[in-house]
Amino acid sequence: MAGGSTFTAIFDAQDNMSSALSGMASSGESLNSTLSKIAGTAAKVFAAKKIVDFGKEAMSVSREFESGMAEVFTLLPDMSKSAMDNMSSDVKKFVKETGNTLNDTTSALYQAISAGVSKDDAMSFMETANKAAVGGVSNLETAVDGLTSVTNAYGLENLSVARASDLMFQTVKLGKTTFGELSSSLYNVIPTAVGAGVSFDDVSAALAAMTAQGMPTASATVKLRQAIMELSNSGTEVDKTFKSVAGKSFKQFISEGGNLQGALQLLEQHAKKSGLGIADMFSSVQAGSAALALTGQGTEKFTQAIEGMANAAGSTDAAYETMENTSEHKIKKLKAAWEVMKADVGAGLSDAFAPAMETLSTKMPEITASMESFGDMMAKGVSDVIPLLTGLLNHLDVVKGGIIALGSAFAGLKIVNGVAQITSSFNTLAALFKTGGVLAGMTSVLGPAGVITAGVG
């Protein structure tokens, strides 16, 4: 019967395997010793994998940094290779000193240069922006956005980056806003203020006073814009009233040394004499709302804010020093230094692999052809294996018994040359896979009985 022959075949295979294993044990090396060696080897393999993984990650970080700097250099087409290398080095130094990531830094640098910051002033600008970001509990790109919006509008010859940052910090300190909210909203009012000649000191003081009364930052910038617009546009009702009260236009009043508060106070006095509210002087609700917030009960807050702006120097540095000494910021700097190290290692590895990659690209057609041949060989191998697998599936109970018997044999044996023998067998199998097919390979390793067992149907 087929079942009987199957049992005979499996026991023959078992006897052959037991004999082979007994031979492996002849040198007397214990199983525990072998397992210890295996564990040691596994640990080395694991460590090697970690090194390989680090190398791959380092090359990835290096590529991303290279790409980010390449984007920056697109804005500086006349920059020499030496100058590019120097700027890249400056960026890495900046990252280690500030705790920003390489990606965040290259993105912020791109934004700064695209906004008009010169390449010579770029890193000093970034240093101020970083202090603003850290002190204002914001991020580098947001700080760059806010500072470039202000300094581009007023001109660096009229307002330095450091002064703009200090005024923004005072606005945050005296009002109810954040550096991020301020940076993202200033565009609403700055162009109009610049056009009318209103200083950034006045704008900052007004926004501090308005937000301190609970007005949202974005809303405050829009309302202030409308008030300045109506005051400065010739022909509006408030323009006519102001000219009759001050004897000059709002723009002229400002250019001669007046400020926004002085102009609003003149209008407030006229409104009281006329039995009106100051909001009635303006045609829009938004403009009137700004005037109300900065006069009457809001006058004191506006006055205090103006005085605060006069003493704003050093506000950025003070806020930065406070935040820089926190544990969180120190950890960020450690992480940043680690990232820069990975970028440097990755750059070295990339340079080392560059010739190999070039060779690989030229050999790709040959590799593709070899892979196609390998695929054909594997397809044939699979067709050979299918009958064997079918036999195994039909006699799982027999195979299970054989495995249990083999397990019992393993438990009482010591292994010395077993690993070498098994490795040799698999090497033989691999060679036969290539030259003689799957069936010949299994015959070599298991013996005829083992193959017969696997193939019984």
VOTOR-724161 format. One line per 8 residues: their letters; for each residue y, z, x of C-alpha. Coordinates in Angstrom, 2 decimals, always signed. Example, Ala and Ser with C-alpha at 12.3 -4.5 7.8 and 13.67 -1.06 7.14 Angstrom:
as	-4.50:+7.80:+12.30 ~ -1.06:+7.14:+13.67
END
This chain:
maggstft	+0.00:+0.00:+0.00 ~ +3.54:-0.58:+1.08 ~ +4.36:+3.14:+0.77 ~ +1.51:+4.10:+3.15 ~ +2.50:+1.59:+5.77 ~ +6.05:+2.81:+5.50 ~ +5.03:+6.43:+6.22 ~ +2.91:+5.30:+9.17
aifdaqdn	+5.80:+3.27:+10.57 ~ +8.35:+6.05:+10.22 ~ +6.09:+8.59:+11.93 ~ +5.39:+6.13:+14.74 ~ +9.14:+5.76:+15.19 ~ +9.54:+9.54:+15.09 ~ +6.88:+10.02:+17.78 ~ +8.53:+7.45:+19.99
mssalsgm	+11.93:+9.12:+19.58 ~ +10.51:+12.62:+20.23 ~ +8.91:+11.40:+23.42 ~ +12.16:+9.87:+24.57 ~ +14.08:+13.07:+23.79 ~ +11.55:+15.18:+25.66 ~ +12.17:+13.02:+28.69 ~ +15.88:+13.61:+28.37
assgesln	+15.27:+17.37:+28.58 ~ +13.37:+17.30:+31.87 ~ +16.33:+18.32:+34.07 ~ +16.73:+21.61:+32.18 ~ +20.38:+21.32:+31.23 ~ +20.93:+23.21:+28.00 ~ +22.25:+21.83:+24.76 ~ +25.08:+24.36:+24.81
stlskiag	+26.17:+23.14:+28.24 ~ +26.14:+19.56:+27.04 ~ +28.14:+20.45:+23.94 ~ +30.66:+22.26:+26.14 ~ +31.07:+19.12:+28.20 ~ +31.45:+17.07:+25.06 ~ +34.12:+19.51:+23.81 ~ +35.93:+19.27:+27.14
taakvfaa	+35.82:+15.49:+27.00 ~ +37.07:+15.55:+23.42 ~ +40.00:+17.73:+24.46 ~ +40.88:+15.24:+27.19 ~ +40.62:+12.39:+24.73 ~ +42.86:+14.26:+22.30 ~ +45.41:+14.91:+25.06 ~ +45.29:+11.26:+26.07
kkivdfgk	+45.89:+10.25:+22.47 ~ +48.93:+12.52:+22.34 ~ +50.29:+10.87:+25.46 ~ +49.70:+7.42:+24.01 ~ +51.35:+8.44:+20.72 ~ +54.37:+9.80:+22.61 ~ +54.64:+6.57:+24.55 ~ +54.58:+4.52:+21.35
eamsvsre	+57.18:+6.77:+19.72 ~ +59.38:+6.66:+22.83 ~ +59.30:+2.87:+22.84 ~ +60.20:+2.84:+19.13 ~ +63.20:+5.15:+19.73 ~ +64.29:+3.00:+22.65 ~ +64.09:-0.20:+20.59 ~ +66.12:+1.33:+17.76
fesgmaev	+68.80:+2.52:+20.18 ~ +68.91:-0.87:+21.89 ~ +69.30:-2.55:+18.50 ~ +72.07:-0.15:+17.44 ~ +74.03:-0.72:+20.63 ~ +73.52:-4.48:+20.31 ~ +75.26:-4.31:+16.92 ~ +78.17:-2.47:+18.53
ftllpdms	+78.38:-5.10:+21.27 ~ +78.68:-7.88:+18.69 ~ +82.17:-6.48:+18.08 ~ +82.95:-6.71:+21.81 ~ +81.95:-10.27:+22.75 ~ +83.83:-10.28:+26.05 ~ +82.25:-7.07:+27.34 ~ +80.41:-7.36:+30.67
ksamdnms	+76.80:-6.28:+31.15 ~ +77.97:-3.45:+33.41 ~ +80.43:-2.21:+30.78 ~ +77.69:-2.37:+28.14 ~ +75.41:-0.26:+30.32 ~ +78.20:+2.26:+30.88 ~ +78.92:+2.54:+27.16 ~ +75.22:+3.01:+26.42
sdvkkfvk	+75.11:+5.81:+28.98 ~ +78.24:+7.37:+27.47 ~ +76.64:+7.31:+24.02 ~ +73.51:+9.09:+25.30 ~ +75.68:+11.70:+27.01 ~ +77.67:+12.13:+23.78 ~ +74.46:+12.62:+21.79 ~ +73.16:+15.31:+24.15
etgntlnd	+76.49:+17.15:+24.12 ~ +77.07:+17.00:+20.37 ~ +73.63:+17.15:+18.75 ~ +74.03:+13.93:+16.77 ~ +71.14:+11.48:+16.54 ~ +71.22:+8.18:+18.41 ~ +71.17:+6.19:+15.17 ~ +74.00:+8.18:+13.57
ttsalyqa	+76.08:+7.83:+16.72 ~ +75.64:+4.08:+17.10 ~ +76.42:+3.58:+13.39 ~ +79.59:+5.70:+13.64 ~ +80.65:+3.94:+16.84 ~ +80.20:+0.56:+15.15 ~ +82.34:+1.74:+12.23 ~ +85.05:+3.09:+14.52
isagvskd	+85.33:-0.10:+16.60 ~ +85.18:-2.33:+13.53 ~ +88.05:-0.26:+12.08 ~ +90.20:-1.09:+15.08 ~ +89.53:+1.67:+17.61 ~ +89.64:+0.09:+21.08 ~ +86.60:+0.21:+23.33 ~ +88.61:+2.24:+25.85
damsfmet	+89.47:+4.89:+23.26 ~ +86.18:+4.73:+21.37 ~ +84.38:+7.70:+22.96 ~ +87.40:+10.02:+22.87 ~ +87.85:+9.08:+19.22 ~ +84.18:+9.87:+18.63 ~ +84.60:+13.28:+20.25 ~ +87.42:+14.18:+17.85
ankaavgg	+85.46:+12.80:+14.90 ~ +82.46:+14.88:+15.91 ~ +84.54:+18.06:+16.02 ~ +85.85:+17.20:+12.58 ~ +82.31:+16.55:+11.30 ~ +80.88:+19.78:+12.73 ~ +83.82:+21.97:+11.75 ~ +84.03:+20.37:+8.32
vsnletav	+80.28:+20.65:+7.72 ~ +80.13:+16.89:+7.25 ~ +78.54:+14.05:+9.20 ~ +79.86:+11.86:+11.97 ~ +80.13:+8.64:+9.99 ~ +82.06:+10.33:+7.16 ~ +84.50:+11.85:+9.65 ~ +84.99:+8.47:+11.32
dgltsvtn	+85.66:+6.88:+7.94 ~ +88.32:+9.42:+6.97 ~ +90.08:+9.47:+10.33 ~ +90.18:+5.68:+10.73 ~ +91.53:+5.30:+7.18 ~ +94.45:+7.57:+8.02 ~ +95.22:+6.48:+11.58 ~ +94.92:+2.78:+10.77
ayglenls	+97.38:+3.15:+7.90 ~ +99.97:+5.22:+9.76 ~ +99.35:+3.72:+13.19 ~ +98.22:+5.66:+16.25 ~ +101.74:+5.45:+17.61 ~ +102.89:+7.54:+14.64 ~ +99.85:+9.74:+14.01 ~ +97.22:+10.66:+16.61
varasdlm	+93.57:+11.11:+15.74 ~ +93.75:+14.78:+16.73 ~ +96.79:+15.41:+14.51 ~ +95.20:+13.61:+11.56 ~ +92.06:+15.73:+11.96 ~ +94.07:+18.97:+12.16 ~ +96.01:+18.11:+8.98 ~ +92.81:+17.30:+7.13
fqtvklgk	+91.34:+20.66:+8.18 ~ +94.40:+22.48:+6.94 ~ +94.04:+20.68:+3.64 ~ +90.46:+21.91:+3.40 ~ +91.48:+25.43:+4.43 ~ +94.43:+25.77:+2.02 ~ +93.02:+23.79:-0.90 ~ +89.70:+23.58:-2.72
ttfgelss	+88.09:+20.55:-1.17 ~ +85.76:+19.54:+1.64 ~ +86.21:+17.31:+4.64 ~ +83.73:+14.86:+3.14 ~ +85.50:+14.71:-0.24 ~ +88.84:+14.24:+1.46 ~ +87.53:+11.49:+3.74 ~ +86.06:+9.56:+0.84
slynvipt	+89.18:+9.84:-1.37 ~ +92.19:+9.41:+0.90 ~ +92.08:+5.64:+0.52 ~ +93.44:+6.14:-3.01 ~ +96.81:+7.43:-1.84 ~ +97.33:+6.61:+1.84 ~ +98.47:+2.95:+1.54 ~ +101.02:+3.85:-1.14
avgagvsf	+102.28:+6.84:+0.84 ~ +102.69:+4.76:+3.99 ~ +104.55:+2.08:+2.04 ~ +106.98:+4.64:+0.68 ~ +107.43:+6.36:+4.03 ~ +105.82:+9.63:+2.94 ~ +104.30:+11.42:+5.94 ~ +100.68:+12.46:+6.16
ddvsaala	+101.92:+16.04:+6.50 ~ +103.45:+15.74:+3.01 ~ +100.36:+14.04:+1.57 ~ +98.08:+16.72:+3.02 ~ +100.28:+19.57:+1.76 ~ +100.45:+18.05:-1.73 ~ +96.67:+17.58:-1.91 ~ +96.07:+21.13:-0.67
amtaqgmp	+98.38:+22.51:-3.38 ~ +96.90:+20.33:-6.14 ~ +93.24:+21.02:-5.34 ~ +93.97:+24.74:-4.92 ~ +94.84:+24.71:-8.63 ~ +91.43:+23.32:-9.51 ~ +92.20:+19.60:-9.53 ~ +89.26:+17.54:-8.13
tasatvkl	+90.03:+15.81:-4.84 ~ +89.54:+12.24:-6.06 ~ +91.66:+12.90:-9.15 ~ +94.40:+14.53:-7.04 ~ +94.66:+11.52:-4.73 ~ +94.99:+9.12:-7.68 ~ +97.64:+11.24:-9.45 ~ +99.65:+11.69:-6.24
rqaimels	+99.51:+7.94:-5.66 ~ +100.92:+7.26:-9.13 ~ +103.77:+9.71:-8.63 ~ +104.76:+8.22:-5.26 ~ +104.41:+4.70:-6.68 ~ +106.80:+5.36:-9.59 ~ +109.29:+7.10:-7.32 ~ +109.33:+4.27:-4.77
nsgtevdk	+109.14:+1.24:-7.06 ~ +112.59:-0.09:-7.91 ~ +113.39:-0.32:-11.62 ~ +111.14:+2.43:-12.96 ~ +112.68:+5.13:-15.13 ~ +112.14:+7.82:-12.53 ~ +113.62:+5.54:-9.84 ~ +116.79:+5.14:-11.91
tfksvagk	+116.97:+8.88:-12.58 ~ +116.42:+9.77:-8.94 ~ +119.16:+7.37:-7.79 ~ +121.59:+8.91:-10.26 ~ +120.72:+12.42:-9.09 ~ +120.37:+11.86:-5.32 ~ +122.76:+8.94:-4.93 ~ +120.09:+6.96:-3.11
sfkqfise	+116.63:+5.60:-3.60 ~ +113.52:+7.66:-2.94 ~ +112.61:+5.53:+0.10 ~ +116.07:+5.99:+1.55 ~ +115.93:+9.73:+0.84 ~ +112.64:+9.95:+2.77 ~ +113.80:+7.77:+5.66 ~ +116.83:+10.03:+6.15
ggnlqgal	+114.69:+13.10:+6.64 ~ +113.89:+14.20:+3.10 ~ +110.37:+15.01:+1.95 ~ +108.30:+14.78:-1.21 ~ +108.96:+18.38:-2.24 ~ +112.71:+17.93:-1.87 ~ +112.64:+14.85:-4.09 ~ +110.60:+16.58:-6.80
qlleqhak	+112.89:+19.62:-6.75 ~ +115.93:+17.40:-7.40 ~ +114.14:+15.87:-10.37 ~ +113.03:+19.29:-11.63 ~ +116.61:+20.59:-11.59 ~ +117.83:+17.53:-13.48 ~ +115.04:+17.90:-16.05 ~ +115.97:+21.52:-16.73
ksglgiad	+119.63:+20.60:-17.24 ~ +118.55:+17.86:-19.62 ~ +116.21:+20.16:-21.55 ~ +113.18:+18.15:-20.47 ~ +110.04:+18.82:-18.48 ~ +109.59:+17.11:-15.12 ~ +106.58:+15.23:-16.47 ~ +108.95:+13.54:-18.90
mfssvqag	+110.66:+11.88:-15.92 ~ +107.55:+9.78:-15.27 ~ +106.05:+7.02:-17.41 ~ +102.37:+7.73:-16.67 ~ +100.38:+10.84:-17.46 ~ +98.83:+10.79:-14.01 ~ +102.17:+10.74:-12.19 ~ +103.56:+13.44:-14.49
saalaltg	+100.49:+15.59:-13.89 ~ +101.05:+15.42:-10.11 ~ +104.72:+16.37:-10.50 ~ +103.80:+19.35:-12.71 ~ +101.25:+20.60:-10.16 ~ +103.79:+20.48:-7.34 ~ +106.77:+22.06:-9.11 ~ +107.30:+25.09:-11.36
qgtekftq	+104.51:+27.57:-10.73 ~ +103.02:+25.14:-8.24 ~ +106.14:+25.19:-6.07 ~ +105.02:+28.24:-4.10 ~ +101.63:+26.73:-3.29 ~ +103.28:+23.48:-2.23 ~ +105.72:+25.39:+0.00 ~ +102.93:+27.40:+1.60
aiegmana	+100.95:+24.23:+2.21 ~ +103.92:+22.53:+3.87 ~ +104.30:+25.52:+6.20 ~ +100.56:+25.43:+6.88 ~ +100.73:+21.78:+7.91 ~ +103.48:+22.60:+10.39 ~ +101.05:+25.04:+12.04 ~ +97.98:+22.82:+11.82
agstdaay	+97.62:+22.18:+15.56 ~ +94.25:+23.38:+16.83 ~ +92.64:+23.66:+13.38 ~ +89.88:+21.19:+14.27 ~ +89.01:+22.92:+17.54 ~ +88.94:+26.34:+15.89 ~ +86.60:+25.19:+13.14 ~ +84.39:+23.37:+15.64
etmentse	+84.03:+26.37:+17.93 ~ +82.95:+28.53:+15.00 ~ +80.24:+26.09:+13.91 ~ +79.16:+25.15:+17.44 ~ +77.99:+28.69:+18.17 ~ +75.50:+28.77:+15.29 ~ +71.77:+28.66:+16.00 ~ +71.39:+25.59:+13.81
hkikklka	+73.84:+23.59:+15.90 ~ +72.19:+24.69:+19.15 ~ +68.82:+23.51:+17.82 ~ +70.37:+20.16:+16.88 ~ +71.53:+19.74:+20.48 ~ +68.03:+20.48:+21.79 ~ +66.56:+17.90:+19.43 ~ +69.19:+15.39:+20.48
awevmkad	+68.40:+15.91:+24.17 ~ +64.70:+15.37:+23.41 ~ +65.50:+12.15:+21.55 ~ +67.55:+10.83:+24.47 ~ +64.68:+11.61:+26.82 ~ +62.31:+9.63:+24.59 ~ +64.75:+6.72:+24.59 ~ +64.87:+6.77:+28.40
vgaglsda	+61.07:+6.96:+28.69 ~ +60.68:+4.21:+26.12 ~ +63.11:+1.98:+28.01 ~ +61.07:+2.45:+31.18 ~ +57.83:+1.66:+29.39 ~ +59.36:-1.38:+27.74 ~ +60.46:-2.70:+31.14 ~ +56.99:-2.09:+32.54
fapametl	+55.28:-3.87:+29.64 ~ +57.73:-6.78:+29.51 ~ +55.72:-9.05:+31.89 ~ +52.50:-8.27:+30.04 ~ +54.12:-9.06:+26.70 ~ +55.41:-12.35:+28.05 ~ +51.93:-13.24:+29.28 ~ +50.44:-12.19:+25.95
stkmpeit	+52.79:-14.46:+24.05 ~ +51.79:-17.44:+26.19 ~ +48.07:-16.65:+25.78 ~ +48.25:-16.13:+22.04 ~ +46.70:-19.53:+21.14 ~ +43.63:-18.70:+23.29 ~ +43.39:-15.22:+21.75 ~ +43.58:-16.67:+18.25
asmesfgd	+40.75:-19.10:+19.04 ~ +38.60:-16.28:+20.46 ~ +39.18:-14.17:+17.36 ~ +38.06:-17.06:+15.17 ~ +34.83:-17.39:+17.22 ~ +34.28:-13.64:+16.99 ~ +34.72:-13.82:+13.24 ~ +32.03:-16.49:+12.99
mmakgvsd	+29.66:-14.35:+15.09 ~ +30.30:-11.30:+12.92 ~ +29.68:-13.29:+9.77 ~ +26.25:-14.29:+11.12 ~ +25.59:-10.68:+12.12 ~ +26.34:-9.48:+8.62 ~ +23.89:-11.98:+7.15 ~ +21.18:-10.62:+9.50
viplltgl	+21.91:-7.01:+8.58 ~ +21.78:-7.44:+4.79 ~ +17.93:-7.59:+4.53 ~ +17.63:-4.51:+6.73 ~ +20.10:-2.55:+4.60 ~ +18.23:-3.63:+1.47 ~ +15.02:-2.21:+2.91 ~ +16.69:+1.08:+3.73
lnhldvvk	+18.13:+1.40:+0.24 ~ +14.71:+0.82:-1.29 ~ +13.13:+3.61:+0.76 ~ +15.81:+6.27:+0.98 ~ +13.34:+9.11:+0.37 ~ +11.22:+8.02:+3.32 ~ +14.27:+7.63:+5.56 ~ +15.51:+11.08:+4.50
ggiialgs	+12.17:+12.62:+5.53 ~ +12.36:+10.89:+8.86 ~ +15.89:+12.14:+9.47 ~ +14.84:+15.74:+8.67 ~ +11.93:+15.46:+11.11 ~ +14.21:+14.08:+13.80 ~ +16.67:+16.91:+13.18 ~ +13.88:+19.45:+13.73
afaglkiv	+12.94:+17.76:+16.98 ~ +16.57:+17.85:+18.19 ~ +16.87:+21.58:+17.47 ~ +14.21:+22.57:+20.03 ~ +15.23:+20.24:+22.87 ~ +17.58:+20.37:+25.85 ~ +19.59:+17.27:+26.74 ~ +20.49:+16.05:+30.22
ngvaqits	+20.47:+12.32:+30.45 ~ +20.50:+11.79:+26.70 ~ +24.12:+10.73:+26.51 ~ +23.58:+8.24:+29.34 ~ +20.41:+6.87:+27.73 ~ +22.02:+6.52:+24.31 ~ +25.05:+4.87:+25.86 ~ +22.75:+2.47:+27.72
sfntlaal	+20.91:+1.71:+24.51 ~ +24.13:+0.93:+22.69 ~ +25.26:-1.26:+25.57 ~ +21.96:-3.13:+25.28 ~ +22.45:-3.38:+21.55 ~ +25.95:-4.77:+22.02 ~ +24.67:-7.39:+24.44 ~ +21.86:-8.41:+22.13
fktggvla	+24.28:-8.55:+19.23 ~ +26.05:-11.25:+21.15 ~ +23.06:-13.18:+22.47 ~ +20.03:-12.44:+20.32 ~ +21.30:-11.24:+16.98 ~ +21.18:-7.96:+15.14 ~ +17.38:-7.86:+14.67 ~ +16.66:-8.10:+18.41
gmtsvlgp	+19.18:-5.35:+19.13 ~ +17.59:-2.93:+16.66 ~ +14.13:-3.73:+18.04 ~ +15.26:-2.77:+21.54 ~ +16.70:+0.59:+20.48 ~ +14.32:+1.75:+17.72 ~ +11.14:-0.03:+18.72 ~ +9.15:-2.31:+16.44
agvitagv	+8.06:+0.57:+14.21 ~ +11.61:+1.60:+13.47 ~ +12.64:-1.91:+12.60 ~ +9.55:-2.41:+10.46 ~ +10.41:+0.75:+8.58 ~ +13.98:-0.37:+8.01 ~ +12.83:-3.73:+6.82 ~ +9.98:-2.72:+4.51
g	+10.58:-3.99:+1.03
END
